[in-house]
Amino acid sequence: MRGSFAMALNKWKWTSIALLSVILPISLLITFRLTGITPEPPTPQIIMLETTNWQMERPSETTDFDWKIKKNYEGGEISVNICVNVAVYRENTHPLECPFYGNDGIVLVTYVNATATRGLIVSMSVKYCPMDANAVLTIGEDGMVLSNATLANIEKVAMNSNEAFVLAKTKNTPCNLRIQSYWVFSDQNCEEHWLTVTSEVLYFNGTKYKKIAAPIILLVWPDVGNEFETARSIAASYAVGDI
């Protein structure tokens, strides 16, 4: 009888220790958030999603697209939904219209939504990197919407392989981030333009940090005309154009 009681007590002790090993780190993280003291997390496990490529021929007039490029991740304990919406192409803008100032360009809207069933979501971020010298990416802070999150850092302008980004610290789950940005072209429809949009969600599942990273590459090429010799070859990807 004493042996059975000792075994039950021992099993209860190790079960309690296991529960504390999960609850204590999460409780500490919540305390850090409430006090405003958030320690720098250790190097997280990176879960890199497959790169999605999207491309289109540059229009010759203002065009509404509402083209959505979506990335989803389901990891059992966390669900992440990402969407880059190619909303509008602007042509011949007014010289005083911010942020185009007479140039052509594209209005982009990026959405990041995350839900955790275990642990805590720590942060969400979106990075924009234009990869040519004839384009500028500008983030519009007025068009930003945060749900269960607060803005922690922002770099509003990027050009020539530099990054513009938004970093948001999250408060609860689910959390959402919406960013409106402007991809502005300074050439006269004669150059290719590349833009990388990378969305990241960092979370803590009670034992380790993990980061979901989803890269999307956008390509806009100039009008290729109506000749077979100037036709553009389209690789396996999303593409928008006229036939």
Secondary structure, 3 states (H helix, E strand, C coil): CHHHHHHHHHHHHHHHHHHHHHHHHHHHHHHHHHHCCCCCCCCCEEEECCCEEEEEECCCCCEEEEEEEEEEEECCCEEEEEEEEEEEEECCCCCCCCCCCCCEEEEEEEEEEEEECCCEEEEEEEEEEECCCCEEEEEEEEEEEEECEEEEEEECEEECCCCEEEEEEECCCCEEEEEEEEEEECCCCCCCEEEEEEEEEEEECCCCEEEEEEEEEEEEECCCCCCHHHCCCCCCCEEECCC
